[in-house]
Amino acid sequence: MRRVKLTLGYDGTNYAGWQRQENALAVQQVVEQSLRKLTGEAILVTGASRTDAGVHALGQVCHFDMRTNIPDAKLPLALNAKLPPDIRAYMAETVGEAFHARFDAKAKIYRYHIHQGVHAPVLERNARRHVPAPLDMERMSAEASAMVGTHDFRAFCAAGSSAKTTVRTVYECGCERDGAHIQIRIMGDHFLYNMVRILAGTLVEVGTGKLAQGAVARALSGGNRLDLGQTAPPQGLVLEKVIY
Amino acid sequence: MRRVKLTLGYDGTNYAGWQRQENALAVQQVVEQSLRKLTGEAILVTGASRTDAGVHALGQVCHFDMRTNIPDAKLPLALNAKLPPDIRAYMAETVGEAFHARFDAKAKIYRYHIHQGVHAPVLERNARRHVPAPLDMERMSAEASAMVGTHDFRAFCAAGSSAKTTVRTVYECGCERDGAHIQIRIMGDHFLYNMVRILAGTLVEVGTGKLAQGAVARALSGGNRLDLGQTAPPQGLVLEKVIY
């Protein structure tokens, strides 16, 4: 029996998120089914991040235990032959038996993708949020930089979260523009439920002028969800990397 | 009655190409149905390019005649409210009654998108061809530049083409790489059926070393389809622009 750390990517469009569910298909379930097809074993996988329905990943990490003897270097290609084309395994590493994909994660990087233009994008319509109004990048960048540091992010937390503490550390947060394509990049230790989507929604509203500048600072000091913008839709969000 | 020139984009994944068909859904048909929903008129549209099943467009142009009085500036948004999200109207212009989207086109620009890496891309899986083998960009670029000029391109023509002449002019042809993403860009007057996909397949085979360098020059002088590579799959191809 060995423990495997697997890095994978997926297009979240057709899934009810990462986590296994009763009446909808989740990425976790499809990975488990594909591992069973490959090995004949009933394997349970544990993911680093429980991405929401419609959210994508280019660097999700999960761990699982297997008996079948497939070398690490061959496992991704073997598994990809069983996985559907909207889920790909990129890298497998045999790790110590105590390794845990979620608890051992030191930081995560997310990107939120926006298409700013009059008309919605056709080819990227499931991977970017469409914003028709012009966006002020200077304002958005100033607001993003206010996220950096160790703060109580309770205002950035969706109702119903079960987090024990809402204090988190954001290491980096910034925005960049390449033509119609705007990206928000954030790196932090552990994110609260919907934290990145609430940030993305807030930056867009500050960028269009609907919200006054300083919203992030106000929300961090007052802890009031109402100081922030609407939660941005899931399809712009990508889990880019999990750092151990 | 006025003639309208409409610029549109589409994700070709779910369509049997541009041209109306008996037993499959084509982009042309969906545009016509949406124009009917918008205006109540039975409108026939004529496209500049009959893109194949699975081929995308960011700058397809079509023309049609309409009686309904919707200003040019409002027509794209009004039509987009009727179109499915994988087809978008970008710009409408009232033109002279003799304007013809296909016959008046002076040049077209196509791009062919490749993902070069061990594993297939997840988010762009319907918009890039996956090539696992390394590609030599210098060889590919040298081969691409051999396309430029006025030549008899009969070797680049799929069997069953009804073209009267196979002499065409290519104005520009080149390749560029940005990480795992490789693009082939070509601008020419009128393309033969499958010409760009045969070129893309040839450049990939020259890039991997499967075909010797000079394949394009040999095919242009000898006219032999067998000197070229396999026709590349449709999902990498995008009709970028039609020039009048």
HADDOCK unambig.tbl for C-alpha pairs under 7 A between the chains (distance, minus, plus):
assign (segid A and resid 9 and name CA) (segid B and resid 122 and name CA) 6.67 0.50 0.50
assign (segid A and resid 10 and name CA) (segid B and resid 122 and name CA) 5.72 0.50 0.50
assign (segid A and resid 11 and name CA) (segid B and resid 122 and name CA) 5.76 0.50 0.50
assign (segid A and resid 11 and name CA) (segid B and resid 123 and name CA) 5.44 0.50 0.50
assign (segid A and resid 85 and name CA) (segid B and resid 122 and name CA) 6.77 0.50 0.50
assign (segid A and resid 86 and name CA) (segid B and resid 122 and name CA) 5.17 0.50 0.50
assign (segid A and resid 87 and name CA) (segid B and resid 122 and name CA) 6.40 0.50 0.50
assign (segid A and resid 88 and name CA) (segid B and resid 122 and name CA) 6.72 0.50 0.50
assign (segid A and resid 90 and name CA) (segid B and resid 119 and name CA) 6.78 0.50 0.50
assign (segid A and resid 119 and name CA) (segid B and resid 90 and name CA) 6.77 0.50 0.50
assign (segid A and resid 122 and name CA) (segid B and resid 9 and name CA) 6.68 0.50 0.50
assign (segid A and resid 122 and name CA) (segid B and resid 10 and name CA) 5.71 0.50 0.50
assign (segid A and resid 122 and name CA) (segid B and resid 11 and name CA) 5.77 0.50 0.50
assign (segid A and resid 122 and name CA) (segid B and resid 85 and name CA) 6.77 0.50 0.50
assign (segid A and resid 122 and name CA) (segid B and resid 86 and name CA) 5.18 0.50 0.50
assign (segid A and resid 122 and name CA) (segid B and resid 87 and name CA) 6.40 0.50 0.50
assign (segid A and resid 122 and name CA) (segid B and resid 88 and name CA) 6.70 0.50 0.50
assign (segid A and resid 123 and name CA) (segid B and resid 11 and name CA) 5.45 0.50 0.50
